[in-house]
Amino acid sequence: VAGQRRVNYYVKHLMQDSEGKLNKAMEWLADNKDPKIICHPSVVVFSDVLWGQLANRYFLMGRMYFLFTLIVFLLGQSILNHLHSDAADETEEEYIAMFVCRLIIYLGSMTRFIFQQSKLLISDCKTGSVTKVCGVLPVPNYLFSFQELGGFFLMICLILMLCLEPVVHCLSSDSDKLFTPQCKEVKDIKPAYSIISAVAMLLYWLLLTDLTAFSMRISSFLLVIGRVVSEVGLFLGA
């Protein structure tokens, strides 16, 4: 028709392996980094099917949960913590709400990151997917992904925050308010806790950038920004 002929693409085995499980063809194609293969019509067809019929649903659910934990983190670390200019005006109800928010973060976010990072670390160690940085330091290959590296550092920050948590250190104080983070026992550790909390907040926002996958324009802008930042870094380091 109009000088063109119909072409059929059989993409079943690109999406499903011999055992009926999800094929890793897309992962291998992405690792190959060949733009000609990625732009092939058959690859475009099966990637669109995977994204539209399966992946986008789970991706969006995971991102919505991550966004929920970010909002809870904001409440527990910033909003509820700065409702009053004077700590004496803070109420016990506000302390309880702050404690609940932080408990959700430690149980619902920190443990999730520990599980994910442990799973990826064990997988890379089993398959020998380890690269020696500078020929000395062995680093699992999954940490070369921006999202996984950010998740690793966020996990470290949350673990350190739990160790320095003012509410926990003030449990043994003689304060008449339940779950208060204000006591003499935390005077020396609060500055360190605040710095780690700020770093964790920054990492939360950076990890949320993969939501740009829903907008080609924003994704392109983010890609350009990444290139520019790397070039600026090279310029400053020269």
C-alpha positions as a printed Julia matrix, in Angstrom:
238×3 Matrix{Float64}:
  0.0     0.0    0.0
  1.49    3.33  -1.13
  4.82    1.62  -1.79
  4.95   -0.02   1.64
  4.3    -3.56   2.74
  2.99   -4.94   6.0
  5.51   -6.27   8.51
  4.66   -8.56  11.44
  6.84   -8.54  14.55
  6.76  -11.58  16.82
  7.81  -10.19  20.17
  6.52  -12.87  22.54
  9.96  -14.26  23.36
 11.35  -10.77  23.84
  8.91  -10.37  26.74
  8.7   -13.96  28.04
 11.47  -16.5   28.5
 11.25  -20.29  28.11
 10.06  -20.67  31.71
  7.19  -18.21  31.26
  8.89  -15.49  33.31
  9.71  -11.92  32.3
 12.57  -11.88  29.81
 15.59   -9.72  30.58
 15.92   -8.67  26.93
 15.11   -5.01  27.66
 17.7    -4.93  30.46
 20.33   -6.42  28.14
 19.47   -3.98  25.36
 19.77   -1.06  27.79
 23.14   -2.33  29.03
 24.35   -2.67  25.42
 23.72    1.09  24.86
 23.29    0.75  21.11
 20.87    3.46  19.85
 20.27    1.66  16.53
 18.98   -1.49  18.23
 16.92    0.46  20.78
 15.21    2.38  17.96
 14.33   -0.78  16.0
 10.53   -0.99  15.51
 10.29   -4.43  17.14
 12.05   -3.16  20.27
  9.8    -0.08  20.32
  6.7    -2.29  20.07
  7.56   -4.67  22.9
  8.89   -1.89  25.16
  5.65    0.07  24.68
  3.64   -3.05  25.5
  5.7    -3.74  28.64
  5.44   -0.14  29.83
  1.79    0.43  28.97
  0.39   -2.92  30.11
  2.57   -3.83  33.07
  5.5    -1.66  34.19
  3.87    1.78  34.52
  1.33    0.49  37.04
  3.92   -0.96  39.43
  6.29    1.94  38.85
  3.58    4.47  39.72
  2.53    2.52  42.83
  6.13    2.41  44.03
  6.63    6.11  43.38
  3.38    7.02  45.16
  4.55    5.1   48.23
  7.91    6.87  48.04
  6.09   10.22  47.75
  4.01    9.31  50.8
  7.16    8.59  52.84
  8.63   11.9   51.66
  5.54   13.79  52.9
  5.71   11.95  56.23
  9.42   12.77  56.46
  8.64   16.45  55.86
  6.01   16.41  58.59
  8.19   14.65  61.15
 11.45   16.49  60.47
 10.46   19.97  59.38
  6.83   21.03  59.72
  5.88   19.65  63.15
  9.33   20.46  64.45
  9.04   24.17  63.67
  5.45   25.1   64.49
  6.62   27.25  67.39
  9.57   29.55  67.78
  9.87   28.6   71.43
 10.25   24.91  72.35
  8.33   25.53  75.56
  5.16   26.16  73.54
  5.24   22.72  71.9
  2.5    20.39  73.1
  2.55   16.7   73.91
  0.14   16.01  71.03
  2.66   17.53  68.59
  5.41   15.37  70.04
  3.26   12.24  69.63
  2.48   13.16  66.01
  6.18   13.77  65.36
  7.09   10.42  66.93
  4.49    8.59  64.8
  5.85   10.21  61.62
  9.42    9.24  62.45
  8.33    5.73  63.4
  6.68    5.35  59.99
  9.9     6.46  58.3
 12.09    4.06  60.26
  9.75    1.09  59.89
  8.27    1.78  56.47
 11.16    3.42  54.61
 14.44    2.51  56.29
 13.63   -1.22  56.53
 12.49   -1.19  52.89
 15.8     0.33  51.79
 17.75   -2.19  53.9
 15.86   -5.08  52.29
 16.32   -3.74  48.74
 20.01   -2.94  49.18
 20.73   -6.3   50.84
 18.92   -8.14  48.04
 20.86   -6.32  45.32
 24.18   -6.73  47.17
 23.7   -10.49  47.61
 22.65  -10.83  43.96
 25.76   -9.02  42.69
 28.04  -10.99  45.01
 26.55  -14.31  43.85
 27.0   -13.45  40.16
 30.38  -11.8   40.68
 29.09   -8.47  39.38
 31.71   -6.43  41.22
 33.98   -3.73  39.86
 37.18   -2.59  41.52
 37.31    1.2   41.73
 40.87    2.51  41.27
 41.85   -1.15  41.07
 41.5    -1.53  44.83
 38.0    -0.97  46.25
 35.44   -3.63  45.18
 32.04   -2.04  44.45
 28.87   -3.97  43.48
 27.75   -3.01  39.98
 24.25   -2.03  41.13
 25.75    0.99  42.91
 26.72    2.48  39.55
 23.03    3.26  39.04
 22.08    6.76  40.23
 18.84    5.58  41.85
 20.45    2.66  43.69
 23.42    4.73  44.82
 21.04    7.41  46.13
 18.99    4.73  47.88
 22.16    3.35  49.5
 23.2     6.73  50.91
 19.62    7.44  52.03
 19.59    4.11  53.87
 22.85    5.08  55.63
 21.38    8.47  56.58
 18.22    6.9   58.03
 20.24    4.37  60.04
 22.4     7.18  61.45
 19.27    9.22  62.24
 17.81    6.28  64.15
 21.03    5.95  66.16
 20.97    9.68  66.97
 17.17   10.01  67.3
 16.49   12.66  70.03
 13.14   11.1   70.97
 14.88    7.8   71.81
 17.63    9.49  73.83
 15.05   11.55  75.74
 12.94    8.56  76.8
 14.96    8.28  80.01
 14.69   12.0   80.8
 12.45   13.37  83.55
 10.34   15.45  81.13
  6.59   15.55  81.8
  5.82   15.43  78.03
  5.68   12.1   76.23
  8.09   11.53  73.29
  9.77   14.9   73.71
 12.93   15.51  71.63
 13.95   18.35  73.96
 16.23   17.3   76.84
 19.78   17.85  78.01
 20.82   14.36  76.86
 20.56   15.38  73.17
 22.31   18.74  73.4
 25.54   17.42  71.85
 24.03   15.15  69.18
 21.33   17.48  67.8
 23.64   19.37  65.37
 24.8    16.09  63.79
 21.21   14.82  63.65
 20.06   18.02  61.91
 22.8    17.8   59.27
 22.06   14.13  58.5
 18.34   14.91  58.37
 18.99   17.7   55.82
 21.09   15.34  53.67
 18.34   12.7   53.84
 15.77   15.3   52.76
 17.92   16.23  49.75
 18.31   12.56  48.79
 14.54   12.02  49.02
 13.95   14.84  46.52
 16.73   13.65  44.19
 15.37   10.1   44.13
 11.96   11.48  43.21
 13.34   12.75  39.89
 12.6     9.43  38.16
  8.96   10.52  38.03
 10.11   12.52  35.01
  9.66    9.27  33.05
  6.04   10.34  32.53
  7.12   13.47  30.63
  9.52   13.36  27.69
 10.09   17.13  27.89
 11.05   17.05  31.57
 13.2    13.94  31.04
 15.09   15.7   28.24
 15.58   18.77  30.42
 16.9    16.63  33.29
 19.28   14.84  30.9
 20.65   18.16  29.63
 21.06   19.43  33.21
 23.01   16.3   34.08
 25.33   16.81  31.11
 25.84   20.48  31.91
 26.58   19.78  35.58
 29.2    17.17  34.63
 30.82   19.61  32.18
 30.84   22.37  34.82
 32.44   19.92  37.25
 35.19   19.13  34.73
 35.71   22.86  34.11
 36.05   23.62  37.84
 38.36   20.68  38.35
 40.65   21.67  35.46
